[in-house]
Amino acid sequence: MRGIILHTVRFIVFVLFQVLVLNHLEIQWGIYPMLYPLFILLLPFEMATVPLLLIAFALGLSIDVLSNTFGLHASSALIFAYFRPVIFKLFAPRDGYENTEESNIYTMGTRWFIYSFGLLLLIHHTWFFLIEIFKLNEILLLLRKIGLSVPFSFLLALFAQFIFSSKKKSER
């Protein structure tokens, strides 16, 4: 029960922070910071695929409704959630994942977080900007937006992890 309340509060906080703060930042060169994919990463490991996809869709749709972005965030969140189990299997520890309540930087380690979240964020942002621009003749603009937004969003998520996640560090 405690986990459901925690994830519900996180859901609301991530949506409101994305919509009210990050969407209104005026950063030059096409940098578009997105923190909400971190919410999908923080969901429990053992969560089944269908509930994971439904939660991701609800998260993206909530941001779309409040931002008037017509499904960009919903489709990107679905892509992130769809590839999450694949990436988790790819970077699984040798002994497998323990039954941890959430997958954060403290429970899984810095290297795991950098590889798994970095790759998932790259997939998410690539999909988001491909759909947003929707022209392959704008490939340089697409690469610039991806190349600048992914590191900025990653550092923002890393900062959020260090501030808000519990420090139950495993020995990985």
N, C-alpha and C positions, 0 to 999 in steps of 0.2 A: 504494500500500500504506500509506503514511504517513497518507493521508486517512482510510482505513478505520479504522485504529487510533485516530486522533484522534476520529472521530465515535463509535466504540464506547465510548471512555472518557467522552466527553461524555454519551452516552446514559445510562451507569451513574451518573455524577455528578448529572445532572439528575433522574433518577428518585429516587435516594437523598436528594438535597437536598429535593425536593418532599415526599416521604413522611416523612422523619425530622425535618425542620425546619419547613417552611412549613405543612404540614397540622396541626401542633401549636401554631402561634401563636394566641394568644387576643387577637385584635384586635377592638375594639368596633364596633358599628354595622353588622355584616355584611360587613366587609372580609375577603375571602378571597384572599390573594396566590397567584398562580400564575406560576412562572418557566419551567416546561417548554415552553410554546409557543415560547420563544426558540430551543430546540434545533431545532425544525422550520424556523424562519427561517434558521438558520445552515447548513443543508444546502446543497450546491452548487446554483447556478442551473440548470445543465444536467441536473439529475436528472429523469428521466422521471416521469410522473404516477403510474403504478402502484407503482413502488418507493417513491415519496414517501408515498403513501397507506398502504402496508404498514408502513413505518417509523413513521409517525404512529400507526397502529393499535397497533403493538407498544409504543410509548411510553405511550400512553394506557391500554392494557390492563395494562401493568406497574404503573402507578400505581394503577389500579383494584383489581388483585389485592392489592397491599400496603396499600391504604387502605380496602378493603371498600366501594367506592362504586358497584358494579354497572353499570359502563359509562358513567358520566358523563364521565370523562376521555377514554375511548376515542372516544366520539362527538364530543366537542368537539375533540379533536386531529384527527380526520378532517375535520371542518368547516374547521379552520384550514388543513390541508394541501390540501384541495380548492380553497379560495379563494386559496391562495398564488400559483399561476401567473396567475390572473386579476388580482390586485392588482399583481403584478410587471409585467404588461403595461401596466396602467393607469398606473403610476408609472415606467415605463422611461425611461432617459435618451434624449435625442434620437438619439444614435449607437448605441443599444442597449447591452445588457450586455456587458462584456468577459468573457472566460473566466476569471473569478475562482473561486478554490476555494470561497470561502464568501461569504455576503452579510452582512457586519457593518457596523457604523457607520463604521468606518475606511475600508473599501474602497468604500462607496457614498455616504457623506456623511450628515450629521446630518439634513438635511431629508428625504431619501429614507427614512431609518430611522423618523423620526417619523411620516411619512404612511403608509408601508406597514405597519410593525409596529403602529402605533396602530389602523389600520382593521382589520387582522387580529385584533388582540387584542380589539377591540370586538365583532367577529363571534363570536369564540371564547367570550368571557364571556357574551354575550347568549344563545347557544345553551346554555351550561352552566347558567346560572341559570334559563332557561326550562324545561329538563328537570328541574332539581332541584326547583323550586317546583311546576311542572306545574299551576298555576292562574292564569288570567288575572285573577281577582278580587283577586289579591294584587299588582296592577300597581305599587303604590307601593313595596312591599318589593322587587320585582324591579328597579325603577329605582334604588332606593337601593343595592342590592347591586352592580349594574352600574356605577353612577356613582361608587362609592367603590372598588371592586375594580380597575377598569380603570386609573385613574391610579396606584394603589399598585403594581400589577403592572408597569405600564409603567416607573415610576421604578426599581423593582427590576431590571428587565431592562436599563435604561439604565446603572445602576450596575454591573451584571455585565459589560456591554459595555466600559465604560471600564477595568475591572480586568483582565478575562481575555482580551480580543481583542487580536490582534497589531495594531500600529500602522502597517501598510502603507497609508498614506493615499493615496487617489487625488486627482486634481485636480478634483473635482466640487463 
